[in-house]
Amino acid sequence: MKNIITLLVLTALFTACNNGSKEVNKLDTAVLEMDNTDAKEPKMTFSQSKWDFGTITEGERVEHTFKFVNDGKSDLLIGSATASCGCTIPSPPKEPIAPGEEGEIKVEFNSTGKSDMVTKDITILANTNPVKTILQIKVFVEKKDQ
């Protein structure tokens, strides 16, 4: 009797595993189709997404230009570029970036009233997938000698 129950359990498990593999194949196909759809969208590829200004003195203004390429198949449009603080001002391109073309986002940081280690995020919203891209700057601000 134990052998019959064991045989039934093993048969049920084997059947369930075979049925599950068909579902996995359907899922794989759906993922591949999504990848093909995404390939038609613009894609923003940055050479670097973080920048360290090193050490500066309070009151200094520094800037860095983040460079990117549209590695997608359609025009890239940047809707907005905002920083986590008013001391950081991003300047994105206003014109569309064609596939294969390069673009730049200049970021200016004003250290007035800041001290020690400062990290700021810049949020880019564009017609990409995902819609949001985060850039980051950091800087160590030394107080002015008084």
C-alpha positions in Angstrom: 0.0 0.0 0.0 2.9 2.4 0.8 4.4 1.7 -2.6 1.2 2.6 -4.4 0.8 5.9 -2.4 4.5 6.7 -3.1 4.0 6.0 -6.8 0.9 8.2 -6.9 2.7 11.1 -5.2 5.7 10.8 -7.5 3.4 10.7 -10.6 1.6 13.8 -9.4 4.8 15.7 -8.8 6.2 14.7 -12.2 3.0 15.8 -13.9 3.0 19.1 -12.1 6.6 19.8 -12.9 6.0 19.1 -16.6 2.9 21.4 -16.7 4.8 24.2 -14.9 7.6 24.1 -17.5 5.0 25.1 -20.2 4.0 28.1 -18.1 7.7 29.1 -17.7 8.1 28.9 -21.5 5.1 31.2 -22.0 6.6 33.6 -19.5 9.9 33.5 -21.2 8.2 34.3 -24.5 6.3 37.2 -23.0 9.6 38.6 -21.5 11.3 38.4 -24.9 8.4 40.2 -26.6 8.6 42.9 -23.9 12.4 43.2 -24.6 11.7 43.7 -28.3 9.2 46.4 -27.5 11.6 48.2 -25.2 14.2 48.2 -27.9 12.2 50.7 -29.9 12.3 53.2 -27.0 15.0 55.7 -26.3 17.7 54.7 -23.9 19.8 57.1 -21.9 23.3 55.7 -21.2 25.6 57.8 -19.0 29.4 57.4 -19.1 29.1 58.1 -15.3 26.1 58.7 -13.0 28.0 60.0 -10.0 30.6 62.8 -9.6 32.8 63.7 -6.6 34.0 67.3 -6.6 36.4 66.5 -3.9 37.0 69.3 -1.3 36.0 72.9 -1.9 35.7 76.0 0.3 32.3 77.2 1.5 30.9 79.8 -1.0 32.5 78.3 -4.1 30.4 77.3 -7.1 31.4 74.2 -9.0 30.0 72.5 -12.0 30.1 69.2 -13.8 28.7 68.0 -17.1 27.2 64.5 -17.2 27.5 63.1 -20.7 25.1 60.5 -22.1 24.2 58.7 -25.4 20.8 57.8 -26.7 21.3 54.1 -27.2 17.7 53.5 -28.1 15.8 53.5 -31.4 13.8 56.7 -31.1 14.3 60.3 -30.1 15.0 60.9 -26.4 13.1 63.7 -24.8 14.0 65.0 -21.3 10.9 66.3 -19.6 12.6 67.6 -16.5 15.7 67.6 -14.4 15.3 68.5 -10.7 17.7 68.5 -7.8 17.1 67.5 -4.2 18.0 71.1 -3.1 18.0 74.6 -4.5 21.8 74.8 -4.2 22.1 72.4 -7.1 20.9 73.5 -10.6 20.8 70.9 -13.4 20.6 72.2 -17.1 19.3 69.4 -19.4 19.1 69.8 -23.2 15.7 71.1 -24.4 15.9 69.6 -27.9 15.4 65.9 -28.7 18.4 63.6 -28.8 18.3 61.4 -31.9 19.3 57.7 -31.6 23.1 57.3 -31.5 23.6 61.0 -30.6 25.2 62.4 -27.5 23.8 64.8 -25.0 24.9 66.7 -21.8 23.4 67.7 -18.5 25.3 70.4 -16.8 25.0 70.5 -13.0 26.0 73.5 -10.9 26.5 73.3 -7.1 26.6 76.4 -4.9 28.3 75.7 -1.6 27.2 78.9 0.2 25.9 77.9 3.7 27.0 74.3 3.3 29.6 72.4 5.3 31.1 68.9 5.6 30.1 66.1 3.3 27.2 67.1 1.0 25.5 64.6 -1.4 22.7 65.7 -3.8 20.6 63.7 -6.2 19.5 64.9 -9.6 16.3 63.3 -10.9 15.9 63.1 -14.7 12.5 62.3 -16.1 12.5 61.3 -19.8 10.6 59.2 -22.3 12.8 56.2 -21.4 12.1 52.9 -19.6 12.4 53.4 -16.7 11.2 57.0 -16.8 13.3 58.2 -13.9 17.1 58.3 -13.9 19.1 59.4 -10.8 22.5 61.2 -11.1 24.4 62.1 -7.9 27.1 64.6 -6.9 29.0 64.8 -3.7 31.4 67.3 -2.3 33.2 68.0 1.0 32.7 71.7 1.9 35.3 73.3 4.3 34.2 76.3 6.3 35.9 79.6 5.3 38.6 80.9 7.7 37.2 83.8 9.6 
